[in-house]
Amino acid sequence: MDNRKGDIMAKKHAGGRPRTYNDKQTDVPILAEFAYQNNIPRTTFYDYPEFSTLIKKLIDKKESQLEKLALFNVINSTMAVFSLKQIGWRNEQEVNVKTDLEEFSKAMKNLESDDTMEDFEDEV
């Protein structure tokens, strides 16, 4: 009987019970979901510099998956835009107003000096 007990003890993990992770794969990696499913505070990943590379890779994969799935209408595009904004994308147009105003001023000067406008008015 002691032999059996010794065999059982020998099979146990030396450092205690190993932690098990729920690694269900989704198309879009979500850090908060992984943390929740495995009962780990999400802030833990940001507290340790060892996780910074993993977080960057997760964000890169999330970005590519959201973009690809939205392009093929697999996921709701509004939700994809929302999620992409959370990782740094912007949904705005950048307009160089100074250049546009300069071009507009040049065009107006050309019209004022152009004789074709006077000819057009004479014809009407």
C-alpha positions, -999 to 999 in steps of 0.1 A, spaced: 0 0 0 29 23 7 43 16 -28 11 29 -44 11 60 -23 47 66 -33 38 62 -70 9 87 -67 32 112 -50 58 107 -77 33 116 -104 22 149 -88 36 181 -102 66 192 -81 56 229 -80 20 224 -72 -10 223 -95 0 237 -129 -22 266 -141 -44 257 -169 -53 283 -196 -84 285 -216 -70 290 -251 -101 290 -272 -91 306 -305 -111 334 -320 -106 351 -353 -98 384 -335 -76 382 -305 -90 401 -275 -67 406 -245 -96 414 -221 -114 382 -231 -83 360 -226 -78 377 -192 -114 371 -182 -115 335 -193 -84 327 -173 -92 347 -142 -62 371 -147 -66 408 -141 -60 425 -175 -37 451 -159 -13 422 -151 -3 421 -187 6 458 -187 24 457 -153 52 434 -166 75 445 -194 80 409 -204 45 410 -219 50 442 -240 62 423 -271 32 399 -268 8 428 -265 22 444 -296 19 412 -316 -16 407 -303 -25 443 -315 -9 437 -349 -29 404 -353 -61 421 -341 -56 449 -366 -50 426 -396 -79 403 -387 -104 431 -382 -94 447 -414 -96 415 -434 -128 403 -419 -145 437 -424 -134 438 -460 -150 404 -467 -182 414 -447 -176 386 -422 -180 410 -393 -200 442 -389 -180 470 -404 -192 495 -378 -179 473 -350 -146 468 -369 -142 506 -372 -149 509 -334 -124 483 -325 -97 497 -349 -102 531 -333 -95 515 -299 -60 505 -312 -51 539 -327 -68 541 -361 -85 575 -369 -116 581 -390 -110 616 -402 -96 633 -432 -65 655 -430 -68 685 -452 -40 710 -458 -61 741 -457 -31 764 -464 -23 747 -497 -60 747 -507 -64 784 -500 -33 793 -520 -45 773 -550 -79 789 -547 -63 824 -546 -42 817 -577 -72 804 -595 -93 835 -586 -65 858 -598 -63 838 -631 -100 843 -636 -99 880 -628 -71 886 -653 -86 863 -679 -103 881 -708 -125 851 -716 -148 860 -687 -154 895 -702 -160 880 -736 -185 856 -720 -203 885 -703 -205 904 -736 -221 874 -753 -248 871 -727 
